[in-house]
Amino acid sequence: MHIIAFNRHWVVDWRWLFISVLAICLLMGLSYWQWQRALGKASLIQRLAQSQQFGAAPAEQLRQLTPGSADGIQLKELGHWLSPRIWLLDNRLFQGQIGYDVIVPMQLHTTGDIVLIDLGWIAAPRDRAQLPSVAVPAEFMVQGVLRTQLGGIRLGKNIEDHGIWPMRIQQIDIAELSATLPRQAYPGLVYQLRESPYNIHYQAVVMGPDRHRAYALQWALLALAVAIIGLAASCKKMASAEQGVSNAKR
């Protein structure tokens, strides 16, 4: 298809145009996604800094906050373990070794609310059919950071329920885990940061917002490069077309 614009003849290949536009949209979408992640990380860092400044929040405050606004607050409350419930979160790495995160439900003494606690990492036995031996104190001080924005990867069925504890899980599903509890657990997970019998390895921010901004810029520049390449391809075809017209006149 020939288009006349700016006193020049342009040749448009619709297949090339479709591929170019699709690639540009994809790259700009990735750029926007990384930019949004940068904003989210910056907001989380700010909330964590404010939480550290004001200290741990009392358990009563959880009832006054939405899960979104409670994300990142510090919590320090005495509670007791709802024995014998222990979940082992699968495929967790610590210092290059595969293992599990130990997840237990705790009932807070002040409010009676149930929260899930990540006590830290434990190594996995070589035989996957075996689960590590886990011991949990009947009562301890919950000291950690509450995260309500939980992710994870599920490979098939989430809970491997063989009728005995501990049970292996693929990801934290609050509603699913709450089915074994006296009532619904708070929609979040507290990462224990002190006084745990297991290896504490939680990092609130693994990749900072500046890194995400750099990735956003990288994807945007790639989108610009695709646009320039598409324009250059059209220019080459345009030149060929004009040369053909010139030869025909001769």
VOMARNU-57642 format. One line per 4 residues: number of its first residue (from 1); for each residue y, x, z of N, C-alpha, C, O. Coordinates in nm, 2 decimals. Each point is the difference from the previous one (the first is absolute). Layout:
NUM = Y:X:Z:Y:X:Z:Y:X:Z:Y:X:Z  ...
END
This chain:
1 = -0.12:0.08:0.00:0.12:-0.08:0.00:0.12:0.09:0.00:0.01:0.09:0.08  0.09:-0.12:-0.17:0.12:0.07:-0.01:0.12:-0.07:0.07:0.01:-0.12:-0.02  0.07:0.20:0.09:0.11:-0.06:0.07:0.12:0.09:-0.03:-0.01:0.12:0.00  0.12:-0.19:-0.04:0.13:0.08:-0.03:0.09:-0.01:0.13:0.04:-0.11:0.03
5 = -0.01:0.22:0.03:0.08:0.00:0.12:0.08:0.13:0.00:-0.05:0.11:-0.03  0.18:-0.12:0.06:0.09:0.12:0.00:0.00:0.07:-0.14:0.00:0.12:-0.01  0.00:-0.20:-0.09:0.00:0.05:-0.14:-0.12:0.09:-0.03:0.01:0.09:-0.08  -0.12:-0.11:0.15:-0.12:0.08:-0.02:-0.12:-0.10:-0.02:0.00:-0.11:0.05
9 = -0.10:0.16:-0.12:-0.12:-0.08:-0.02:-0.10:0.05:0.10:-0.04:0.12:0.02  -0.01:-0.22:0.06:-0.10:0.03:0.10:-0.13:-0.07:-0.03:-0.01:-0.11:-0.05  -0.10:0.19:0.06:-0.14:-0.06:-0.02:-0.06:-0.02:0.13:-0.02:0.09:0.08  -0.02:-0.22:-0.05:-0.06:-0.03:0.12:-0.15:-0.03:-0.02:-0.04:-0.09:-0.07
13 = -0.04:0.16:0.15:-0.15:-0.02:0.00:-0.02:-0.08:0.13:0.01:0.05:0.11  -0.05:-0.18:-0.13:-0.01:-0.09:0.12:-0.11:0.05:0.09:0.01:-0.02:0.12  -0.11:0.08:-0.17:-0.11:0.05:0.09:0.05:0.11:0.09:-0.02:0.01:0.12  0.10:0.09:-0.18:0.06:0.10:0.07:0.10:-0.05:0.10:0.01:0.05:0.12
17 = 0.07:-0.15:-0.16:0.10:-0.06:0.09:-0.07:-0.07:0.12:0.05:0.02:0.11  -0.16:-0.09:-0.13:-0.07:-0.07:0.10:-0.05:0.11:0.11:0.01:-0.02:0.12  -0.07:0.12:-0.18:-0.06:0.11:0.09:0.11:0.06:0.08:-0.01:0.03:0.12  0.13:0.00:-0.18:0.11:0.07:0.06:0.06:-0.09:0.11:0.02:0.04:0.12
21 = 0.00:-0.17:-0.15:0.06:-0.09:0.10:-0.10:-0.02:0.12:0.04:0.00:0.11  -0.17:-0.01:-0.14:-0.10:-0.01:0.10:0.00:0.12:0.09:-0.01:-0.01:0.13  0.01:0.13:-0.19:0.01:0.12:0.08:0.12:0.01:0.09:0.00:0.04:0.12  0.12:-0.08:-0.18:0.12:0.01:0.08:0.00:-0.10:0.11:0.04:0.04:0.12
25 = -0.09:-0.16:-0.14:-0.01:-0.10:0.11:-0.09:0.05:0.11:0.03:-0.01:0.12  -0.15:0.07:-0.16:-0.09:0.05:0.10:0.06:0.12:0.08:-0.01:0.00:0.13  0.08:0.09:-0.19:0.06:0.11:0.07:0.12:-0.04:0.09:0.01:0.05:0.11  0.07:-0.15:-0.16:0.10:-0.05:0.08:-0.05:-0.08:0.12:0.06:0.00:0.11
29 = -0.17:-0.07:-0.13:-0.07:-0.07:0.11:-0.05:0.10:0.11:0.02:-0.02:0.12  -0.07:0.13:-0.16:-0.05:0.11:0.09:0.12:0.06:0.07:0.00:0.03:0.12  0.11:-0.01:-0.19:0.12:0.05:0.06:0.06:-0.09:0.11:0.04:0.04:0.10  -0.04:-0.17:-0.14:0.05:-0.10:0.10:-0.09:-0.01:0.12:0.04:-0.01:0.12
33 = -0.17:0.02:-0.14:-0.10:0.00:0.11:0.02:0.12:0.10:0.00:-0.02:0.12  0.02:0.14:-0.18:0.03:0.11:0.08:0.13:-0.01:0.08:0.01:0.04:0.11  0.09:-0.10:-0.18:0.13:-0.02:0.07:-0.01:-0.09:0.11:0.06:0.02:0.11  -0.14:-0.13:-0.13:-0.02:-0.09:0.11:-0.08:0.06:0.12:0.03:-0.03:0.12
37 = -0.12:0.12:-0.15:-0.07:0.07:0.10:0.09:0.09:0.08:-0.01:0.02:0.12  0.10:0.04:-0.19:0.10:0.09:0.06:0.09:-0.08:0.10:0.02:0.04:0.11  0.02:-0.16:-0.15:0.08:-0.09:0.09:-0.08:-0.04:0.12:0.05:0.00:0.11  -0.18:-0.03:-0.13:-0.09:-0.04:0.11:-0.02:0.11:0.10:0.00:-0.02:0.12
41 = -0.02:0.14:-0.17:-0.02:0.12:0.08:0.13:0.03:0.08:-0.01:0.03:0.12  0.12:-0.04:-0.18:0.13:0.02:0.07:0.02:-0.10:0.11:0.05:0.04:0.11  -0.08:-0.17:-0.14:0.01:-0.10:0.10:-0.09:0.02:0.12:0.03:-0.02:0.11  -0.16:0.07:-0.14:-0.09:0.03:0.10:0.04:0.11:0.09:-0.01:-0.01:0.12
45 = 0.06:0.12:-0.18:0.05:0.11:0.07:0.11:-0.04:0.10:0.01:0.05:0.11  0.08:-0.14:-0.16:0.11:-0.05:0.08:-0.05:-0.08:0.12:0.05:0.02:0.11  -0.15:-0.10:-0.14:-0.05:-0.09:0.11:-0.07:0.09:0.11:0.01:-0.02:0.12  -0.08:0.12:-0.17:-0.07:0.09:0.09:0.10:0.08:0.09:-0.02:0.02:0.12
49 = 0.13:0.02:-0.19:0.10:0.08:0.08:0.06:-0.09:0.10:0.03:0.04:0.11  0.00:-0.17:-0.14:0.06:-0.09:0.09:-0.10:-0.03:0.12:0.04:-0.01:0.11  -0.17:0.00:-0.15:-0.10:-0.03:0.10:-0.01:0.11:0.10:-0.01:-0.02:0.12  0.02:0.15:-0.17:-0.01:0.11:0.09:0.13:0.01:0.09:-0.01:0.05:0.11
53 = 0.12:-0.09:-0.17:0.12:0.01:0.07:0.01:-0.10:0.12:0.04:0.03:0.11  -0.09:-0.15:-0.13:0.00:-0.11:0.10:-0.13:0.00:0.08:-0.01:-0.07:0.10  -0.09:0.15:-0.14:-0.12:0.00:0.08:-0.10:-0.11:-0.04:0.03:-0.08:-0.09  -0.14:0.08:0.16:-0.11:-0.09:-0.03:0.05:-0.15:0.03:0.06:-0.02:0.10
57 = -0.11:-0.07:-0.19:0.04:-0.14:0.02:-0.10:-0.07:0.09:-0.12:0.04:0.00  0.16:-0.13:0.09:-0.10:-0.07:0.08:-0.08:-0.10:-0.08:0.05:-0.04:-0.11  -0.16:0.01:0.16:-0.09:-0.09:-0.08:0.06:-0.14:-0.03:-0.02:-0.06:-0.10  0.11:0.02:0.20:0.06:-0.13:-0.02:0.09:-0.01:-0.13:0.02:-0.10:-0.06
61 = 0.03:0.22:0.02:0.08:0.01:-0.12:-0.07:-0.04:-0.13:0.06:-0.04:-0.09  -0.19:0.07:0.09:-0.08:-0.03:-0.12:0.00:-0.15:-0.03:0.00:-0.04:-0.12  0.01:-0.05:0.22:0.01:-0.14:-0.02:0.13:-0.04:-0.06:0.02:-0.11:-0.05  0.08:0.19:0.06:0.14:-0.03:-0.04:0.03:0.05:-0.14:0.10:-0.03:-0.06
65 = -0.19:0.12:0.01:0.02:0.06:-0.13:-0.10:-0.05:-0.10:-0.11:-0.03:0.03  0.16:0.02:-0.16:-0.10:-0.02:-0.11:-0.08:0.12:-0.02:0.05:0.11:0.03  -0.17:-0.12:-0.09:-0.07:0.12:-0.03:0.07:0.10:-0.09:-0.01:0.12:0.02  0.10:-0.17:-0.11:0.07:0.10:-0.08:0.10:0.08:0.08:0.02:0.12:-0.02
69 = 0.05:-0.19:0.11:0.10:0.07:0.08:-0.06:0.09:0.11:0.06:0.09:0.05  -0.18:-0.12:-0.01:-0.07:0.07:0.10:-0.07:0.13:-0.05:-0.04:0.09:0.07  0.04:-0.08:-0.21:-0.07:0.12:-0.06:0.07:0.13:0.04:0.12:0.01:-0.02  -0.19:0.08:0.09:0.06:0.13:0.03:0.05:0.01:0.15:0.04:0.11:0.04
73 = -0.05:-0.22:0.04:0.05:0.02:0.13:-0.10:0.07:0.09:-0.12:0.00:-0.03  0.16:0.06:0.14:-0.08:0.07:0.09:-0.05:-0.10:0.11:0.08:-0.09:0.04  -0.20:0.10:0.00:-0.06:-0.09:0.10:-0.07:0.08:0.11:-0.07:0.09:-0.03  0.10:-0.13:0.15:-0.06:0.06:0.12:-0.04:-0.11:0.10:0.09:-0.05:0.06
77 = -0.21:0.02:-0.05:-0.05:-0.11:0.08:-0.14:0.03:0.05:-0.08:0.06:-0.07  0.05:-0.10:0.19:-0.13:0.01:0.06:-0.09:-0.11:-0.05:0.05:-0.12:-0.01  -0.17:0.15:-0.03:-0.09:-0.10:-0.05:-0.14:0.03:0.03:-0.04:0.11:0.04  -0.05:-0.21:-0.06:-0.14:0.03:0.01:-0.08:-0.03:-0.13:0.04:-0.09:-0.07
81 = -0.14:0.17:0.05:-0.08:-0.01:-0.12:-0.09:-0.12:0.00:-0.07:-0.03:0.10  0.07:-0.04:-0.21:-0.09:-0.12:-0.01:-0.14:0.05:-0.04:-0.03:-0.01:-0.12  -0.04:0.06:0.21:-0.13:0.05:-0.03:-0.10:-0.11:-0.05:0.02:-0.11:0.05  -0.11:0.14:-0.13:-0.04:0.14:-0.05:0.05:0.02:-0.14:-0.05:0.09:-0.07
85 = 0.16:-0.15:0.03:0.05:0.00:-0.14:0.06:0.13:-0.04:0.10:0.05:0.06  -0.16:0.02:-0.15:0.05:0.13:-0.06:-0.03:-0.01:-0.15:-0.11:-0.02:-0.05  0.22:0.05:-0.02:-0.02:0.01:-0.15:0.04:0.15:-0.04:0.09:0.06:0.05  -0.17:-0.02:-0.15:0.02:0.14:-0.05:0.05:-0.01:-0.14:-0.07:-0.04:-0.09
89 = 0.20:0.08:0.07:0.06:-0.01:-0.13:-0.05:0.11:-0.08:0.02:0.12:0.03  -0.08:-0.15:-0.14:-0.07:0.10:-0.09:0.09:0.08:-0.08:0.12:-0.03:-0.03  -0.17:0.15:-0.01:0.06:0.09:-0.10:0.14:0.05:0.05:0.10:-0.01:-0.07  -0.10:0.06:0.19:0.12:0.06:0.06:-0.01:0.15:0.00:-0.10:0.05:0.05
93 = 0.20:0.02:-0.10:-0.01:0.15:0.00:0.09:0.06:0.11:0.11:-0.05:0.04  -0.17:0.16:0.02:0.08:0.07:0.10:-0.04:0.15:-0.01:-0.12:0.03:0.02  0.22:0.05:-0.05:-0.02:0.14:-0.03:-0.12:0.03:-0.10:-0.08:0.09:0.02  0.08:-0.17:-0.12:-0.09:0.02:-0.11:-0.14:-0.06:0.03:-0.09:0.02:-0.09
97 = 0.07:-0.08:0.20:-0.13:-0.05:0.04:0.00:-0.16:-0.01:0.10:-0.06:0.05  -0.21:0.01:-0.10:-0.01:-0.15:0.00:-0.04:-0.06:0.13:-0.08:0.06:0.07  0.13:-0.18:-0.04:-0.04:-0.06:0.12:0.06:-0.14:0.01:0.01:-0.07:-0.10  0.01:0.02:0.22:0.04:-0.14:0.02:0.12:0.00:0.10:0.02:0.09:0.08
101 = 0.06:-0.19:-0.10:0.10:-0.04:0.11:-0.06:-0.10:0.09:-0.06:-0.10:-0.05  0.08:0.12:0.18:-0.06:-0.09:0.10:0.10:-0.11:0.03:0.11:0.02:0.05  -0.15:-0.15:-0.09:0.09:-0.11:0.02:-0.06:-0.09:0.11:-0.11:-0.04:-0.01  0.19:0.00:0.11:-0.04:-0.08:0.11:0.10:-0.11:0.03:0.12:0.02:-0.03
105 = -0.16:-0.14:0.07:0.09:-0.10:0.04:0.04:0.01:0.15:-0.09:0.03:0.09  0.21:-0.04:-0.06:0.05:0.01:0.14:0.08:-0.12:0.04:0.07:-0.06:-0.08  -0.09:0.01:0.20:0.07:-0.11:0.05:0.11:0.05:0.10:-0.04:0.07:0.10  0.17:-0.09:-0.14:0.10:0.05:0.08:0.02:-0.07:0.13:-0.01:-0.13:0.01
109 = 0.03:0.20:0.10:0.00:-0.06:0.13:0.12:-0.09:0.02:0.00:-0.11:0.07  0.12:0.15:-0.12:0.12:-0.08:0.03:0.01:-0.13:-0.08:0.05:-0.10:0.06  -0.10:0.09:-0.18:0.01:-0.12:-0.08:-0.14:-0.07:-0.03:0.00:-0.12:-0.03  -0.10:0.20:0.04:-0.13:-0.05:-0.04:-0.03:0.00:-0.14:-0.11:-0.04:-0.05
113 = 0.21:0.09:-0.03:-0.02:0.01:-0.15:-0.10:0.10:-0.03:-0.03:0.10:0.07  -0.04:-0.12:-0.18:-0.10:0.10:-0.05:0.05:0.08:-0.12:0.06:-0.06:-0.09  -0.07:0.19:0.10:0.05:0.09:-0.11:-0.12:0.09:-0.03:-0.08:0.04:0.09  0.08:0.00:-0.21:-0.10:0.10:-0.05:0.06:0.14:0.01:0.12:0.02:-0.03
117 = -0.20:0.07:0.09:0.05:0.14:0.02:-0.08:0.10:-0.08:-0.13:-0.01:0.00  0.19:0.09:-0.07:-0.06:0.12:-0.06:0.00:0.11:0.09:0.11:0.07:0.02  -0.22:-0.03:0.04:-0.01:0.10:0.10:0.00:0.14:-0.06:0.01:0.10:0.07  -0.04:-0.09:-0.20:0.00:0.13:-0.07:-0.13:0.02:-0.07:-0.08:-0.09:-0.02
121 = 0.05:0.22:-0.02:-0.11:0.03:-0.09:-0.12:0.06:0.07:0.02:0.07:0.11  -0.14:-0.10:-0.16:-0.12:0.06:0.05:-0.08:0.04:-0.12:0.00:-0.07:-0.10  -0.07:0.18:0.11:-0.08:0.05:-0.11:-0.12:-0.09:-0.03:-0.06:-0.07:0.09  0.02:0.06:-0.22:-0.11:-0.08:-0.04:-0.13:0.09:0.00:0.01:0.11:-0.04
125 = -0.12:-0.17:0.08:-0.13:0.08:-0.01:-0.03:0.02:-0.15:0.05:-0.06:-0.09  -0.14:0.16:0.07:-0.04:0.03:-0.13:-0.08:-0.11:-0.07:0.02:-0.02:-0.12  -0.09:-0.05:0.20:-0.08:-0.11:-0.05:0.09:-0.13:0.01:0.04:-0.04:0.11  -0.01:-0.01:-0.23:0.09:-0.12:0.00:-0.06:-0.12:0.07:0.07:-0.09:0.04
129 = -0.20:0.09:-0.03:-0.07:-0.12:0.06:0.03:0.00:0.15:-0.01:-0.10:0.07  0.06:0.22:-0.02:0.03:0.01:0.15:0.15:-0.01:0.02:0.08:0.04:-0.09  -0.05:-0.10:0.20:0.14:-0.01:0.04:0.03:0.09:0.12:-0.09:0.01:0.09  0.21:0.04:-0.07:0.02:0.09:0.11:0.00:-0.08:0.13:0.03:-0.12:0.01
133 = -0.06:0.19:0.10:0.00:-0.06:0.13:0.15:0.00:0.05:0.07:0.10:0.00  -0.03:-0.22:0.04:0.14:-0.02:0.04:0.01:-0.06:0.14:-0.07:-0.09:0.04  0.16:0.15:0.04:0.02:-0.04:0.13:0.15:-0.04:0.02:0.09:0.08:-0.04  -0.07:-0.19:0.09:0.14:-0.05:0.02:0.03:-0.04:0.15:-0.09:-0.06:0.06
137 = 0.20:0.11:-0.01:0.03:-0.04:0.14:0.02:-0.15:0.01:0.05:-0.06:-0.08  -0.10:0.01:0.20:0.02:-0.14:0.02:0.14:-0.05:0.01:0.04:-0.11:-0.04  0.05:0.20:0.09:0.14:-0.03:0.01:0.08:0.13:-0.02:-0.04:0.11:0.05  0.15:-0.12:-0.13:0.08:0.12:-0.02:0.14:-0.05:-0.05:0.02:-0.12:-0.03
141 = 0.07:0.21:0.03:0.14:-0.02:-0.04:0.01:0.01:-0.15:-0.03:0.10:-0.06  0.07:-0.21:0.00:0.03:0.00:-0.15:0.13:0.07:-0.02:0.10:-0.05:0.05  -0.10:0.16:-0.12:0.12:0.07:-0.03:0.00:0.04:-0.15:-0.07:0.09:-0.04  0.15:-0.16:-0.04:-0.01:0.03:-0.14:0.11:-0.07:-0.08:0.09:-0.07:0.05
145 = -0.11:0.07:-0.18:0.09:-0.06:-0.09:-0.07:-0.12:-0.07:-0.11:0.02:-0.05  0.18:-0.13:0.04:-0.06:-0.12:-0.06:0.04:0.00:-0.15:0.11:0.01:-0.04  -0.22:-0.03:-0.04:0.02:-0.02:-0.14:-0.05:-0.13:-0.05:-0.12:-0.03:0.03  0.20:-0.05:-0.09:-0.04:-0.13:-0.05:-0.02:0.00:-0.15:-0.05:-0.10:-0.05
149 = 0.09:0.21:-0.02:-0.02:0.01:-0.14:-0.12:0.09:-0.02:0.01:0.12:0.00  -0.13:-0.19:-0.01:-0.12:0.07:-0.01:-0.06:0.00:-0.14:0.01:-0.10:-0.07  -0.06:0.21:0.03:-0.07:0.01:-0.13:-0.14:0.04:0.02:-0.05:0.01:0.11  -0.02:0.02:-0.22:-0.14:0.05:0.01:-0.07:-0.03:-0.13:0.04:-0.08:-0.08
153 = -0.16:0.14:0.07:-0.08:-0.02:-0.12:-0.14:-0.06:0.05:-0.06:0.05:0.09  0.03:-0.16:-0.15:-0.13:-0.06:0.03:-0.10:0.02:-0.11:0.03:-0.03:-0.11  -0.14:0.08:0.15:-0.11:0.03:-0.09:-0.12:-0.10:0.03:-0.08:0.04:0.08  0.09:-0.16:-0.14:-0.11:-0.09:0.03:0.04:-0.08:0.13:0.11:-0.03:0.03
157 = -0.22:0.00:0.05:0.02:-0.08:0.12:0.07:0.08:0.10:-0.02:0.12:0.01  0.11:-0.19:0.07:0.09:0.08:0.09:-0.07:0.04:0.13:0.00:0.11:0.03  -0.07:-0.21:0.03:-0.06:0.03:0.13:-0.16:0.01:-0.02:-0.06:-0.08:-0.06  0.01:0.20:0.11:-0.15:0.01:0.00:-0.05:-0.05:0.13:0.00:0.08:0.10
161 = -0.04:-0.20:-0.10:-0.04:-0.06:0.13:-0.15:0.00:0.01:-0.07:-0.08:-0.07  0.02:0.16:0.15:-0.14:0.01:0.03:-0.04:-0.06:0.14:-0.11:0.02:0.05  0.21:-0.08:0.01:-0.03:-0.07:0.13:0.02:0.10:0.11:-0.02:-0.05:0.12  0.06:0.17:-0.14:0.02:0.10:0.11:0.14:0.06:-0.02:0.05:0.02:-0.11
165 = 0.00:0.03:0.22:0.13:0.08:-0.01:-0.03:0.14:0.02:-0.09:0.04:0.07  0.18:0.05:-0.13:0.11:-0.03:-0.09:-0.04:-0.05:-0.14:-0.11:0.02:-0.04  0.21:-0.07:-0.03:-0.02:-0.05:-0.13:0.09:0.07:-0.10:0.12:0.03:0.03  -0.17:0.01:-0.14:0.08:0.07:-0.10:0.08:-0.10:-0.09:-0.05:-0.11:-0.04
169 = 0.18:0.14:0.02:0.08:-0.08:-0.09:0.07:0.08:-0.10:0.01:0.12:0.01  0.03:-0.19:-0.12:0.07:0.07:-0.11:0.15:0.00:0.01:0.07:0.09:-0.05  -0.01:-0.19:0.11:0.14:-0.01:0.02:0.03:-0.09:0.12:-0.08:-0.08:0.05  0.21:0.08:-0.01:0.04:-0.08:0.11:0.04:-0.14:-0.05:0.10:-0.01:-0.07
173 = -0.18:-0.09:0.10:0.03:-0.14:-0.04:0.01:-0.07:0.13:-0.10:-0.04:0.06  0.23:0.01:-0.02:0.02:-0.06:0.14:-0.07:-0.13:0.01:-0.07:-0.02:0.11  0.08:-0.07:-0.21:-0.07:-0.13:0.01:-0.15:0.01:0.01:-0.06:-0.07:0.08  0.01:0.16:-0.15:-0.15:0.02:0.00:-0.05:0.06:0.13:-0.10:-0.05:0.05
177 = 0.17:0.15:0.00:-0.04:0.06:0.12:0.02:-0.10:0.12:-0.07:0.01:0.10  0.17:-0.09:-0.11:0.04:-0.09:0.11:-0.11:-0.11:0.02:-0.01:-0.07:0.10  -0.08:0.05:-0.20:-0.10:-0.10:0.01:-0.10:0.03:0.11:-0.07:-0.09:0.05  0.06:0.22:0.00:-0.09:0.03:0.11:0.08:0.01:0.13:-0.06:0.03:0.10
181 = 0.19:-0.07:-0.10:0.08:0.01:0.12:0.02:-0.13:0.06:-0.01:-0.10:-0.06  0.05:0.10:0.19:0.03:-0.13:0.07:0.11:-0.08:-0.07:0.00:-0.12:0.00  0.09:0.19:-0.06:0.11:-0.07:-0.08:0.06:0.10:-0.10:-0.04:0.12:0.00  0.12:-0.16:-0.09:0.06:0.08:-0.10:0.07:0.12:0.05:0.08:-0.01:0.09
185 = -0.10:0.12:-0.15:0.07:0.13:0.04:0.13:0.00:-0.06:0.03:-0.07:-0.10  0.06:0.15:0.16:0.14:0.01:-0.06:-0.02:0.06:-0.14:-0.08:0.09:-0.02  0.16:-0.13:-0.08:-0.01:0.05:-0.14:0.05:0.14:-0.02:0.11:0.02:-0.06  -0.17:0.07:0.12:0.04:0.14:-0.01:-0.10:0.09:0.06:-0.10:-0.04:0.06
189 = 0.12:0.17:-0.07:-0.09:0.10:0.06:0.09:0.10:0.08:0.09:0.06:-0.06  -0.13:-0.03:0.18:0.07:0.10:0.08:-0.08:0.14:-0.01:-0.11:0.00:0.03  0.18:0.10:-0.08:-0.05:0.13:-0.01:0.03:0.07:0.13:0.11:0.03:0.03  -0.22:0.00:0.05:0.01:0.07:0.12:0.05:0.14:-0.02:-0.05:0.07:-0.08
193 = 0.16:-0.03:0.15:0.06:0.13:-0.02:-0.02:0.09:0.12:0.03:0.12:-0.01  -0.08:-0.17:0.12:-0.02:0.08:0.12:-0.13:-0.05:0.08:-0.04:-0.11:-0.02  -0.01:0.20:0.09:-0.11:-0.03:0.09:-0.12:-0.07:-0.07:-0.03:-0.11:0.04  -0.02:0.17:-0.14:-0.11:-0.06:-0.07:-0.12:0.10:0.00:0.02:0.12:0.00
197 = -0.14:-0.17:0.02:-0.12:0.09:0.00:-0.03:0.05:-0.14:-0.10:0.08:-0.02  0.17:-0.12:-0.08:-0.03:0.03:-0.14:0.11:0.08:-0.06:0.11:0.01:0.06  -0.12:0.04:-0.18:0.10:0.08:-0.07:0.11:-0.09:-0.06:-0.02:-0.08:-0.09  0.14:0.10:0.15:0.11:-0.08:-0.05:0.06:0.07:-0.12:0.03:0.12:0.00
201 = -0.03:-0.19:-0.11:0.05:0.06:-0.13:0.10:-0.08:-0.07:0.03:0.03:-0.12  0.02:-0.14:0.18:0.08:-0.09:-0.07:0.14:0.06:-0.04:0.06:0.07:0.09  -0.02:-0.09:-0.21:0.14:0.05:-0.04:0.06:-0.13:-0.06:-0.04:-0.06:-0.10  0.16:0.03:0.16:0.07:-0.12:-0.05:0.04:0.02:-0.15:0.00:-0.10:-0.07
205 = 0.05:0.21:0.04:0.05:0.03:-0.13:-0.06:0.13:-0.06:0.03:0.11:0.05  -0.12:-0.13:-0.14:-0.07:0.12:-0.06:0.09:0.06:-0.11:0.01:0.12:-0.01  0.04:-0.21:-0.07:0.09:0.04:-0.11:0.14:-0.06:0.02:0.01:-0.12:0.01  0.09:0.21:0.00:0.13:-0.05:0.04:0.07:-0.07:-0.12:-0.05:0.00:-0.11
209 = 0.16:-0.07:0.14:0.07:-0.08:-0.11:0.06:0.09:-0.11:0.01:-0.04:-0.11  0.02:0.17:0.14:0.06:0.08:-0.10:-0.11:0.03:-0.11:0.03:0.01:-0.12  -0.15:0.01:0.16:-0.11:0.02:-0.09:-0.02:-0.12:-0.09:-0.02:0.01:-0.12  0.03:-0.13:0.18:-0.01:-0.12:-0.09:0.11:-0.02:-0.09:-0.01:-0.04:-0.12
213 = 0.13:0.08:0.16:0.12:-0.01:-0.09:-0.02:0.10:-0.11:0.04:-0.03:-0.12  -0.10:0.15:0.15:-0.02:0.09:-0.11:-0.10:-0.05:-0.10:0.02:0.02:-0.12  -0.12:-0.09:0.17:-0.10:-0.06:-0.09:0.06:-0.11:-0.08:-0.02:-0.02:-0.12  0.11:-0.06:0.18:0.07:-0.11:-0.07:0.09:0.06:-0.12:0.00:-0.05:-0.11
217 = 0.07:0.16:0.14:0.08:0.07:-0.10:-0.09:0.05:-0.11:0.03:-0.01:-0.12  -0.15:0.07:0.16:-0.09:0.05:-0.10:-0.05:-0.11:-0.10:0.00:0.02:-0.12  -0.04:-0.13:0.17:-0.05:-0.11:-0.08:0.12:-0.05:-0.09:-0.02:-0.04:-0.12  0.14:0.03:0.17:0.11:-0.05:-0.07:0.03:0.10:-0.12:0.03:-0.05:-0.11
221 = -0.03:0.18:0.14:0.02:0.10:-0.11:-0.11:-0.01:-0.11:0.03:0.02:-0.11  -0.15:-0.05:0.16:-0.11:-0.01:-0.10:0.03:-0.12:-0.09:-0.03:0.00:-0.12  0.08:-0.11:0.18:0.03:-0.12:-0.08:0.11:0.03:-0.10:-0.01:-0.04:-0.12  0.11:0.12:0.16:0.11:0.04:-0.09:-0.06:0.09:-0.11:0.04:-0.01:-0.12
225 = -0.13:0.10:0.15:-0.06:0.08:-0.10:-0.08:-0.08:-0.10:0.01:0.03:-0.12  -0.08:-0.13:0.16:-0.07:-0.09:-0.09:0.09:-0.07:-0.09:-0.02:-0.01:-0.12  0.14:-0.03:0.17:0.10:-0.07:-0.08:0.05:0.09:-0.10:0.03:-0.04:-0.12  0.00:0.17:0.16:0.06:0.10:-0.10:-0.11:0.03:-0.11:0.04:0.01:-0.11
229 = -0.16:0.00:0.15:-0.11:0.03:-0.10:-0.01:-0.11:-0.10:-0.02:0.02:-0.12  0.03:-0.14:0.18:-0.01:-0.12:-0.09:0.11:0.00:-0.10:-0.01:-0.03:-0.12  0.13:0.06:0.17:0.12:0.00:-0.09:-0.01:0.12:-0.10:0.03:-0.02:-0.12  -0.08:0.13:0.16:-0.02:0.11:-0.09:-0.10:-0.03:-0.11:0.02:0.03:-0.12
233 = -0.13:-0.10:0.16:-0.09:-0.04:-0.10:0.06:-0.09:-0.11:-0.03:0.01:-0.12  0.11:-0.10:0.17:0.07:-0.10:-0.09:0.10:0.08:-0.09:0.01:-0.03:-0.12  0.06:0.13:0.17:0.09:0.08:-0.08:-0.07:0.07:-0.11:0.05:0.01:-0.11  -0.17:0.04:0.14:-0.07:0.08:-0.10:-0.04:-0.10:-0.11:0.01:0.04:-0.12
237 = -0.06:-0.16:0.16:-0.04:-0.09:-0.11:0.13:-0.05:-0.08:-0.01:-0.02:-0.12  0.12:0.01:0.19:0.13:-0.04:-0.06:0.03:0.10:-0.10:0.04:-0.03:-0.12  -0.05:0.16:0.15:0.04:0.11:-0.09:-0.09:0.00:-0.12:0.04:0.02:-0.12  -0.17:-0.05:0.14:-0.10:-0.01:-0.11:0.04:-0.11:-0.09:-0.01:0.01:-0.13
241 = 0.04:-0.13:0.19:0.04:-0.11:-0.08:0.12:0.02:-0.08:0.01:-0.03:-0.12  0.10:0.10:0.18:0.12:0.02:-0.08:-0.03:0.10:-0.11:0.06:-0.01:-0.11  -0.15:0.11:0.14:-0.03:0.10:-0.11:-0.07:-0.07:-0.11:0.02:0.03:-0.12  -0.10:-0.13:0.15:-0.07:-0.08:-0.11:0.10:-0.08:-0.08:-0.01:0.00:-0.12
245 = 0.11:-0.06:0.19:0.10:-0.08:-0.07:0.08:0.09:-0.09:0.03:-0.03:-0.12  0.00:0.15:0.17:0.08:0.10:-0.08:-0.07:0.05:-0.13:0.05:0.00:-0.11  -0.18:0.02:0.13:-0.08:0.05:-0.11:-0.01:-0.11:-0.11:-0.01:0.02:-0.12  0.00:-0.15:0.17:-0.02:-0.11:-0.09:0.13:-0.02:-0.09:-0.01:-0.03:-0.11
249 = 0.13:0.06:0.17:0.12:-0.01:-0.07:0.01:0.10:-0.11:0.06:-0.02:-0.11  -0.12:0.14:0.13:0.01:0.10:-0.10:-0.09:-0.03:-0.12:-0.01:0.07:-0.09
END
